[in-house]
């Protein structure tokens, strides 16, 4: 845990490092501890997964509550056309209960 905090703090303050002979510099900036915690909470993958699981669980609870009550659907269909130069109109009503 201490290493994570030190790495986070070290990354927040700024550093330079070498890769394949080239030097890359992260600009130095001073941030507060609360800003470091905010950055860590945004970038920590297990925390992101846990937040997504909470959202999914909330959606499942909402769906389960919705399924406690009956549902109904009303459908209306109207057809118009001609057969052998005779016009026709067809209407259909459906009521579906679950």
Secondary structure as UniProt FT lines:
FT   HELIX           2..13
FT   STRAND          16..19
FT   TURN            20..21
FT   STRAND          22..25
FT   HELIX           33..43
FT   HELIX           45..66
FT   TURN            67..68
FT   STRAND          72..83
FT   TURN            84..85
FT   STRAND          86..97
//
